[in-house]
Amino acid sequence: MSITPLMPVYPRCDVRPIRGEHCHLIGEDGTRYLDFAAGIAVNLLGHSHPGLIGAIQQQAATLMHVSNLYGSPQGERLAQRLVDITFADTVFFTNSGAEAVECAIKTARAYHQSAGNTDRFELITFGNAFHGRTMATISASNQEKMHKGFAPLLPGFRYVEFNDLEGAKAAMGPHTAGFLVEPIQGEGGIRVGTQAFIEGLRQLADEHDLMLVFDEVQTGVARTGTFYVYEQYGVEPDILATAKGIGGGFPLGACLATERAARGMTFGTHGSTYGGNPLAMAAGNAVLDAVANEAFLADVRAKGERIRTRLAQFIGNYPDLFEEVRGKGLMLGLKLKVEPRGFMQHLRDKHRLLTVAAGDGTLRLLPPLVIDEPEIDEFFEKLSAGAADYAVPEGA
Ligand SMILES: *Cc1c(COP(=O)(O)O)cnc(C)c1O
């Protein structure tokens, strides 16, 4: 037998972490890595946060799982907190980002169809989007590499270029139910939605009674320096998908909606066996305890600005390697002039710095939000060394 016990869908590298300490990962062989990947924007409290560990340990010992047939004091508490700090009136808990987007798609369709508009099912989505790997969420993306071998796709999506408001307007028709967009594309390469684009989508949605759905799975939960990035645009969605950071490493996601947007999501229309179980709720509540306050958010913004400023200065030393710095808060990207995967591997294997390659020639920098000054200095030492000995063979 040549297939590996782990289904070989990931090209896994030689880093084999077995322990985490704050912003570092320690491999099976004892190698220490500085973690600017954070489980792809997940471990926002780093790897050994006492509050998160304590909450999970205590809840695991008290009550791990019950079904959604019963009342949930733990879930009510987390849902109420999310309702209090966001645009939303109601929350459905999931176990992943793709499931949160699935719920958002269903909520948007049901908004129209529960009111008798059964021909409104189409969501307009955007070039190079990433919404997850389920059938609906790959169908929502125009990325063919995710479609190959999985036909037929789910109907009901139309693709338009990201940041192309006129294109979005032109794509609207009698079947349009709404827009599904990442305000900042993550996998797509830290491509920031323009103010005019995000505002314009809101306006189109208002004018035509469409649902504006934000996929904040990667941008959400303090990553960009506000609890959700929509706050920085001053544009509220009708529906929002969140996951990644919200469990701090525990699998948790959620679909948030206004009361109006959720009008189709009535008894029996949706469900999840695990979604919102007491253990997941304990993790989510512990994450909110840490990040959902102005002092923490201001700290993320300040650190993001400092790193960004230093990066902008630094990249000037290597004009053949770097093109620009992108992103908001601690969701940063370096647009490279070389293939990002090779540089990511070089930083990882030679300098023990973990980053994530993304689309559009970009390297993602997604440190834990609790990163401190010495770790930021360590990052710049590793990046400088990595740029210096990567630039050499390139030179001439
Ligand atoms: C990661 C991601 C998803 C999918 O989340 P999973 O937990 O992997 O299912 C969806 N949307 C965006 C924007 C993401 O970054």
The ligand as an ORCA input file, in Angstrom:
! r2SCAN-3c Opt
* xyz 0 1
  C     -10.110     29.653      6.136
  C     -11.236     30.337      5.477
  C     -12.470     29.682      5.264
  C     -12.676     28.221      5.562
  O     -12.517     27.912      6.908
  P     -12.367     26.360      7.330
  O     -12.371     26.412      8.837
  O     -11.078     25.876      6.759
  O     -13.517     25.621      6.779
  C     -13.502     30.425      4.717
  N     -13.340     31.717      4.388
  C     -12.181     32.378      4.575
  C     -12.078     33.817      4.221
  C     -11.081     31.702      5.117
  O      -9.926     32.352      5.272
*
